[in-house]
Amino acid sequence: MSAWLDQTEEEQTMQIRRAVKQTKMPEVSYVNQIMERVENMDRRSRKSIHRKGGWVKKTAISVSAAAVLGGVVLGIGFVSPAMADALKNVPLIGSVFQYNFDPTLKQASISGLTTEPNLSVTRDGLTLNIKEVMYDGTRLAFMIERQGMDDDTVLSPYLPEGATNVSGETQKKVPVEQQKKGYLFMPEVTIQGKSGFFGSFTDAVGKTEDGKFIRNMAMYEITSGLSDKQLPNEFNMTVKMNVSGFKEPFVFQVPVKNLAKGNVVLHPNQTQSSGKFSYTVKTIEITPVTTRLVLDSQGNVPSTPEQSGEFSATKMYYDIVDQDGKPLDQKMIGYFHQNPKTEYHEDETYSPFAKKPTSITIKPYTMTVNKDWSVMEDANGKPVKTYHKDLEMTIPVQ
């Protein structure tokens, strides 16, 4: 640490350069990008020295440069603005999922169930990189890194081609040549000639170990419709990324591998009914990363005396517990501002089991809503669930 005391910016830059060059990097690394950032920082530093008449303020700082799994860490005490600007744009090396907000993706990365293709396309100063991919047979997610644009906004604020409003009217969009370059639209994914998958796209991907939000990255995830395709354990996926300010998409051919072992797929076709309502469990998939439940329901949902007058019942939802009653977390719960339909096809994902269960129990429940469709909550601000014991179903796991 004492070596960094009382140094000029130029000396600090030289030491970072030496540390990065001498540090062992993975076979596919960002050493060139890192060195480019340091060179840019060095040039800016020299210009700053010239402007200030040769005087550079000496700053006491503590910096250590070391390559570690997950990134090059530069521990910074007090650094100059020029150096901080350069370092914040150094790409994150290694796994990104290990920092993800979703604990199941984090565990998948830690368990070695992800791949890092590091496929890059550069155009007009902007680089997109497919950083990491996770596929467990039922769920597919990948991380996209953007380089060359210093803007915390990643997802495009512009309307995509063919966007319509709730009335079906086409909305006016900003011409490509008038758009600021570098914002990402929803990816277009094609797998074995099939497209139109249901997916989510977000730039809220996680935080690094020092508590900072990961910048210039976005995650796309397909949560349903994959198992029906009966895909092999290895295949290529085409990803087309439309980017604001570019007429042609950035296109990637991404190799995908299912590294999950010991997956369990059940097709119980078991039905449970009460009154006019019934549901049939079609498929249950259990992987180290995901639990998936597919079922069909029909009929009017039952209502309790409390769900009358000013209140009413929602559609039916389903919790899953293991043989010990330990529940799983449902990944996404949809709220609908309408009366329940009489038929539903459900394809829902949940957190994984800690270990393979001997049986699982489906626990149907409704929630109670007011006339404005707001959901009743308990003292802790959580939705009040009304479980229907007579609709519970237990399925053995062979």
Disulfide bonds with the S-S distance in Angstrom:
none
